[in-house]
Amino acid sequence: MDVMEAIRARRSIRAYKPDPIPEDALLQVLEAARLAPSAGNRQPWVFYVVRSPEVKEKLRAAYGAEWLHAAPVAIVACGLPDKAWTRTDGKNYCDVDVTIAMDHLILAAWELGLGTCWIGALDAAKLKEALALPEGVEPVAMTPLGYPAEEPPVRPRKPMEEFAKFL
């Protein structure tokens, strides 16, 4: 599968098979995140890979949807704002960098036949508590990771002329 094919085919998955994810597949999706570009090559991220049922249960306080907990793995993408590059106007690029790494992970997962669903509607304070995150580690997003048990339809996208401005 090429990158454009993965981009076109990928769907947000909200139903997962209980099948375990092979270690090599898990490492491949994490490698995709590791290779993502970041401002100034700072790589201000840490990814928590949650496989333990006990720890996954703790995630419910931060995000309660059953499909997150039904997947064999949950990945929590966190930023390290103090390590990130900051633009001259003061904008810290941590969230941007973590987002790029998470997108790489999601596309690599799809190529391997694994489903994901971007979760940003999480309770960051409860997630910090659930994972006992150290000071300076900020949750940005999370996703379940597993084999899809559904095939969602294509969702509508804006036409090119609505978002691309050619000058």
SULLIN-V61220 format. One record per residue. RES is the residue in one letter. SS is DSSP state (hx for helix, st for strand, lp for the rest). OMEGA is omega in radians with two decimals (none if undefined). Layout:
BEGIN
RES/SS/OMEGA ; RES/SS/OMEGA
END
This chain:
BEGIN
M/lp/3.07 ; D/lp/-3.02 ; V/hx/-3.14 ; M/hx/3.08 ; E/hx/3.11 ; A/hx/3.14 ; I/hx/-3.13 ; R/hx/-3.02 ; A/hx/-3.02 ; R/lp/3.09 ; R/lp/2.99 ; S/st/-3.06 ; I/lp/-3.14 ; R/lp/3.04 ; A/lp/-3.02 ; Y/st/2.98 ; K/lp/-3.14 ; P/lp/-3.07 ; D/lp/3.11 ; P/lp/3.10 ; I/lp/3.10 ; P/lp/-3.10 ; E/hx/-3.11 ; D/hx/3.09 ; A/hx/3.11 ; L/hx/3.13 ; L/hx/3.11 ; Q/hx/-3.14 ; V/hx/3.08 ; L/hx/3.08 ; E/hx/3.10 ; A/hx/3.09 ; A/hx/-3.12 ; R/hx/-3.08 ; L/lp/-3.10 ; A/lp/3.07 ; P/lp/3.06 ; S/lp/-3.13 ; A/hx/-3.14 ; G/hx/-3.09 ; N/hx/-3.11 ; R/lp/3.14 ; Q/lp/-3.04 ; P/lp/-3.08 ; W/st/2.96 ; V/st/-3.12 ; F/st/3.10 ; Y/st/-3.12 ; V/st/-3.03 ; V/st/3.09 ; R/lp/-3.10 ; S/lp/3.09 ; P/hx/3.14 ; E/hx/3.13 ; V/hx/3.09 ; K/hx/3.11 ; E/hx/3.12 ; K/hx/-3.14 ; L/hx/-3.11 ; R/hx/-3.14 ; A/hx/-3.10 ; A/lp/3.13 ; Y/lp/-2.95 ; G/lp/-3.09 ; A/lp/-3.06 ; E/hx/-3.09 ; W/hx/3.04 ; L/hx/-3.05 ; H/hx/3.12 ; A/hx/3.13 ; A/lp/-3.12 ; P/lp/-3.10 ; V/st/2.94 ; A/st/3.12 ; I/st/3.13 ; V/st/-3.13 ; A/st/-3.10 ; C/st/3.12 ; G/st/3.08 ; L/lp/-3.03 ; P/hx/-3.13 ; D/hx/-3.13 ; K/hx/-3.04 ; A/lp/3.04 ; W/lp/3.11 ; T/st/3.13 ; R/lp/-3.09 ; T/lp/3.10 ; D/lp/3.08 ; G/lp/3.13 ; K/lp/3.09 ; N/st/-3.04 ; Y/lp/-3.09 ; C/hx/-3.09 ; D/hx/3.10 ; V/hx/-3.11 ; D/hx/3.12 ; V/hx/3.14 ; T/hx/3.11 ; I/hx/3.14 ; A/hx/3.13 ; M/hx/3.11 ; D/hx/3.07 ; H/hx/3.14 ; L/hx/-3.09 ; I/hx/3.13 ; L/hx/3.09 ; A/hx/3.12 ; A/hx/-3.12 ; W/hx/3.13 ; E/hx/-3.14 ; L/lp/3.13 ; G/lp/-3.14 ; L/st/3.13 ; G/st/3.10 ; T/st/2.99 ; C/lp/-3.11 ; W/lp/3.10 ; I/st/3.05 ; G/lp/-3.11 ; A/lp/-3.11 ; L/lp/3.07 ; D/lp/-3.03 ; A/hx/-3.12 ; A/hx/3.13 ; K/hx/3.10 ; L/hx/3.08 ; K/hx/3.14 ; E/hx/-3.11 ; A/hx/-3.10 ; L/hx/-3.10 ; A/lp/-3.11 ; L/lp/3.12 ; P/lp/3.09 ; E/lp/3.10 ; G/lp/3.09 ; V/lp/-3.03 ; E/st/3.07 ; P/st/3.11 ; V/st/-3.11 ; A/st/3.00 ; M/st/3.12 ; T/st/2.89 ; P/st/3.08 ; L/st/-3.14 ; G/st/3.12 ; Y/st/-3.09 ; P/st/3.02 ; A/lp/3.12 ; E/lp/3.05 ; E/lp/-3.11 ; P/lp/3.11 ; P/lp/3.05 ; V/lp/3.10 ; R/lp/-3.10 ; P/lp/3.08 ; R/lp/3.09 ; K/lp/3.04 ; P/lp/-3.09 ; M/hx/-3.07 ; E/hx/3.10 ; E/hx/-3.09 ; F/hx/-3.14 ; A/lp/-3.13 ; K/lp/-3.12 ; F/lp/-3.09 ; L/lp/none
END
